[in-house]
């Protein structure tokens, strides 16, 4: 992919992904509870508020005025949920889950980086678009 992000998916797809993930957190929280590191205590508030944060980022990506800060917030959110992915992988190995599950949890770990890159690319595009608007 090019470094200027022209080939990266745009904000509508990112908003859709975040909306789907956020809704899933609220509708099926049991899927996400095991991802919350035990050191954080009760997983339910973490699952609830991370879902709300995803929905807020998705909604804020729609208006052009809030798109850049929303994309930056989404990038931070993707970084912030990484410990949950790590916890899931550690737990799968500790429980000696099926090999396919262990492989899947490990394969998921590097997938957070492209999500962060995508959100930052959307933010960069919006900054460039804002600069172009000011220059015209």
JOKAZI-V988299 format. One record per backbone hydrogen bond with DSSP energy under -0.5 kcal/mol. NH is the residue of the N-H (numbers start at 1). CO is the residue of the C=O. Records with the same first field share a line. If there is no record, write none. Layout:
NH = CO + CO
This chain:
5 = 2
8 = 5
14 = 10
15 = 11
16 = 12
17 = 13
18 = 14
19 = 15
20 = 16
21 = 17
22 = 18
23 = 19
24 = 20
25 = 21
26 = 22
27 = 23
28 = 24
31 = 28
32 = 28 + 29
33 = 29
34 = 30
35 = 32
36 = 32 + 33
37 = 35
40 = 37
41 = 38
46 = 42
47 = 43
48 = 44
49 = 45
50 = 46
51 = 47
52 = 48
53 = 49
54 = 50
55 = 51
56 = 52
57 = 53
58 = 54
59 = 55
60 = 56
61 = 57 + 58
62 = 58 + 59
63 = 59
66 = 63
67 = 63 + 64
68 = 64
70 = 66
71 = 67
72 = 68
73 = 69
74 = 70
75 = 71
76 = 72
77 = 73
78 = 74
79 = 75
80 = 76
81 = 77
82 = 79
84 = 81
85 = 81
86 = 82
87 = 83
88 = 84
89 = 85
90 = 86
91 = 87
92 = 88
93 = 89
94 = 90
95 = 91
96 = 93
97 = 92
101 = 98
102 = 98
103 = 99
104 = 100
105 = 101
106 = 102
107 = 103
108 = 104
109 = 105 + 106
110 = 106
111 = 108
112 = 109
113 = 110
114 = 110
115 = 111
116 = 112
117 = 113
118 = 114
119 = 115
120 = 116
121 = 117
122 = 118
123 = 119
124 = 120
125 = 121
126 = 122
127 = 123
128 = 124
129 = 125
130 = 126
131 = 127
132 = 128
133 = 129
134 = 130
135 = 131
136 = 132
